[in-house]
């Protein structure tokens, strides 16, 4: 999938969350990326993205950070 996928665009926002009493603050980020992939097996590609969500993306997964949401915007058959 690495060789036939490219990033169309991305937006990243950095902010700080408060972890409760004690004033501990943690810098975090949130972002959106749009990819295009050329494959004859789109189901496999979606499965790989689901695996990324299941195993966690980024550090501090126990705090609920690191999540992947997948939406198919368009699907075309290549000929």
C-alpha positions as a printed Julia matrix, in Angstrom:
79×3 Matrix{Float64}:
   0.0    0.0     0.0
   2.93   2.34    0.52
   3.74   2.49   -3.17
   0.23   3.3    -4.4
  -1.04   5.74   -1.73
  -0.41   9.46   -1.54
  -1.48  12.32    0.71
  -3.79  14.85   -0.93
  -3.89  17.23    2.02
  -3.63  17.5     5.79
  -4.46  19.86    8.64
  -2.93  19.64   12.13
  -3.97  21.58   15.23
  -1.86  21.62   18.4
  -3.38  22.34   21.82
  -2.96  21.5    25.53
  -5.29  19.38   27.69
  -5.6   19.48   31.47
  -5.28  16.06   33.14
  -7.17  17.05   36.29
  -6.04  17.98   39.77
  -2.43  18.93   40.2
  -2.43  21.14   37.13
  -0.68  18.59   34.93
  -1.03  19.74   31.33
  -0.23  17.64   28.29
   0.48  18.98   24.79
  -1.54  17.06   22.16
  -2.5   17.45   18.53
  -5.48  16.67   16.36
  -5.37  16.4    12.61
  -7.11  15.36    9.45
  -5.44  13.84    6.41
  -6.91  12.96    3.04
  -5.34  10.12    1.05
  -5.88   8.62   -2.35
  -4.97   5.01   -3.01
  -4.95   2.96   -6.18
  -5.77  -0.66   -5.46
  -7.79  -3.53   -6.8
  -8.53  -4.58   -3.16
 -10.14  -1.63   -1.32
 -11.44  -3.95    1.4
  -7.88  -4.88    2.36
  -6.9   -1.2     2.55
  -9.81  -0.44    4.91
  -8.88  -3.47    7.02
  -5.33  -2.18    7.43
  -6.67   1.19    8.61
  -8.93  -0.59   11.12
  -5.86  -2.43   12.44
  -4.14   0.95   12.94
  -7.05   2.03   15.14
  -7.12  -1.24   17.1
  -3.4   -1.15   17.94
  -3.29   2.57   18.66
  -1.78   5.48   16.86
   0.66   7.64   18.77
   1.7    7.69   22.39
  -0.45   7.7    25.52
  -3.07   5.38   24.07
  -4.26   4.68   27.64
  -5.37   8.32   27.9
  -7.57   7.88   24.83
  -5.18   9.59   22.46
  -4.59   8.08   19.05
  -7.6    7.34   16.88
  -8.23   6.69   13.19
 -11.56   7.34   11.52
 -12.02   6.21    7.92
 -14.57   7.52    5.44
 -14.64   6.54    1.77
 -15.33   9.73   -0.17
 -15.3    8.27   -3.67
 -14.6    4.92   -5.23
 -13.82   4.43   -8.91
 -13.01   1.29  -10.85
  -9.71   1.65  -12.68
  -9.57   0.19  -16.15
